[in-house]
Amino acid sequence: MKLTDYRDSVERAVAVSMFDARFGEMEQVLWCLSVNSRPGLLAGESSPVLEALVWTVKSWWGVQGVRTETKAQMATALAESMTWSPDLFGPVKEYGPERAG
């Protein structure tokens, strides 16, 4: 179901609250890791933060093919897999409840 499928604001608020209760912490961690991975990606370099992002996605979502001993290689592969540009990321905004709008 999409957020736009909720016709009234109370239903939308309940849906957002349910999402936040289930995924809020995960979303914040992934957002912070992704923002802090950008400088390395833009430079085409791996970093400990990018390794943490790769490992967090793997751990939380059970992505196959990444083992503890290969996370550095996976981060390097991600950094070098394409030419990363600032346009891919858009503006960096603050994270928090006020950003929901």
Secondary structure by P-SEA (a helix, b strand, c coil): ccccccccaaaaaaaaaaaaaccaaaaaaaaaaaaaaaaaaaaccccaaaaaaaaaaaaaccccccccccaaaaaaaaaaccccccccccbbbbbcccccc
